[in-house]
């Protein structure tokens, strides 16, 4: 069956090489429209099926099908909702255009595979694009999407195992290499995160004389003030495993003895061992002689992204994507003038590096190996 599909795909590619990429591009624009639903709803814990029809994010009015045409509707409406006139983010249009371009590029670049492999590659690419956008906007990585991408990467290895390892393999070996790539990617990023936490994760600041500290509500966030410094809870606890400690501290409202007060994302641990839920505290205050911030240098979601990349690209692709993503992230920080200490997700840069590997990096890597062996 696969041989028949392969022969049919090659016949079409030889006769009209532009036909399949064009078909994939048209289908990709429709998939991009669905990705916008995924990107909006999943982080808000909404179903992608209910309500079935897309709705305006501002007034919640249902969008009729003739105003929901991929790519064209946003242009015709000039970036505004027809129901209430509110401005629609250009991200919706860009996702549809990028998905169409990505599907066409994958079909063109992997024209020597069968149509099922091309479809699976496109599904992997679409899932990674959704992860990219959600991490970019919300700074979160949804495990269900990374596991979906991992399974799709393994499925590609099942149909075209040479894509994973770059050499002739049978289906069972391809799946084995995909599993090894996913596992090594996860382990590699965990090791990088542990090393980064040891080198850069702990920040300590002490005071010559004890200073006052307060924890209070500020808009939709919590604000911790220590002396003249102010810290937002969302920045301190980008990862739930982060910890903030006040040294030689007291807490007046909780009648805590002097010692180390440790804040977690949703609770506070006092020197006497009591653990208090922060939701039960309207405001906290006291004095301290220093603050210690224990942060993860890299989010745990990045390890899941590495797993998704490794399933398709192998450990070589993960390593290449990590290095390339670091350069992309630094370049973007310079262009966007992101200040030191300002939170910035690594996932989008990491995924961009993976796409570069998929289209160009793999060929460069094996050419480099050939050059070393020559």
Buried (B, 14 or more C-beta within 10 A) or exposed (E): EEEEBBEEBBEBBEEEEEEBBBBBBBBBBBBBBBBBBBBBBBBEEEEEEEEEEBBBEEEEEEBEEEBBBBBEBBEEEEEEBBBEEEEBBEBBBBBBBBBBBBBBBBBBBBBEBBBBBBBBBBBBBBBBBBBBBBBBBBBBBBEEBBBBBBBBBBBBBBBBBEBBBBEEBEEEBBBBBBBBBBBBBBBBBBEBBBEBBEEEBBEEEEBEEBBEBEBEEEEEEBBBBBBEEEBBBEBBBBBEEBBBBBBBBBBEEBEBEBBBBBBBBEBBBBBEEEEBEBEEBEEBBBBBBBBBBBBBBBBBBBBBBBBBBBBBBBBBBBBBBBEBBBEBBEEBBEEEEBEEEEEBBBBBBBBBBBBBBBBEBBEEBEEEEEEEEE
